Amino acid sequence: MRRLREPMKIHAIQTGSVRIKTAQVEGRGRGLRRRLAVVTDRHWTPWLPTYAWVIDHPEGVIVVDTGQGTHLLEASRSLHPYHRWEVAFRVEREEEVGPQLRALGIGQRDVTHVVLTH
């Protein structure tokens, strides 16, 4: 699409929302007790924004984290107990990283690096 020829810009794009168990935020207990506290906790955080970071650099675009995709939500709910019972995501298709990059005028070929932090 285009190559930036001006100074670097950083964009924070919201890629949906997440809520997690409060025990995970607070870190109750140690070791196994800490892990079990998350499973047994019935309290959730409010919905919190999830972000991907886009660094628009003269040598290319760097995407830090990519957010959750709607296709991954459907698959992960059935595969992993943590995703099924301990974390909840809300993501609309237009909130995914691809449509948001396109809205910024950034094409797939402009992205030179993707950094996943977790």
N, C-alpha and C positions, 0 to 999 in steps of 0.2 A: 504494500500500500504506500507507505511513505517512510522516509528516514529523517529523524530529527537532526537538524544541523545547528541547534541553539543549545544553551545550557541545559543541564539535566533537570528533569521535572519528576516529582514523585506523586503518584496518585494512590489514594486509599479508596478501594472499591468494596462496598459491602456485598458479600456473596451469600446472604441469607442470615438466619438467626439460629442460635443454639440455646438450649437450657440443660443444665446438668444438676446432679444431686448436690445439695448444700454440703453434705459430708465431704464431698470431693474438694469443694472450695475451701472448707475450713480445715481439712486434714485431721480429722478426729482419730486419735489413737496412733499406734505404731505397728509396723509389720502386718501380719495377717489381720489383726483387729482393725487396722486402718482400711484394708481392702474390704473386709466384711461390712464395715460401717457404710460404705457406699451402696452395697447391695441391699442392706436393710433400711436405709434412709427412705422415708416417704416424702421428703420435702425437696422441692425443686427451686432453682434460682428463677428469677424472671427471664423472659426471652432476652438474650444478649446478641448484639451484632457480631457477625464473623466477617473478617476482612482478608482481602488479598492486597498486596502492595505491588504497584507497577512503577518501575524505575525507568523512565524514558531517557535513555542515555545516548549521546552522540554515536556510540559504537553499536547500539542495538538496545532492545528492550529486555529488561530483566523482570520476571514475575516472581515475587516472593510469596509462597503459598498460593494455592489455586482455589481454595474454598471447596465446598462439598458439591458434587454434582447430583442432580435429581436421579440419575440412573444408579448412582452408588447408594443412595438412600434406600431405594427399593431392594437392592441386593443385600446390603449390610443388615437390614432389619431381620432377615431370615437366617443369616449366617453366623453372626457373632452375638453372644448373650449381652455383652457390654452395649453394643449398638442397639440392641433390642429393648433393654430395660433401664439402662443407666444414663443415656444421653438422648436428646431429642433435637432434631434439626428441622428447620423450615426453610426450604429453598424453592423459589419459582424459577422456571427455565430462563427467564430474562435476567435473573440475578446471577446465573452461572458466569464464570470468568470469560468464556468465549464471547457471548453477546455484549458483555461490558467492555471488553477490549475493542470490539468492533465499533461500539458507540464512541470510544475515544479516538477512533480512526487508526487503530493498530491491527494489522493483519497477522496471521499465523507466522508468516516468514519474517516479520519484524522482530519476533521474540527470539533472542539469541541464547538466553539462559533461563532456567526455571529452578528456583531454590525452594526446597521443601524443609520446613523447620521441625516438623514432627510427623 
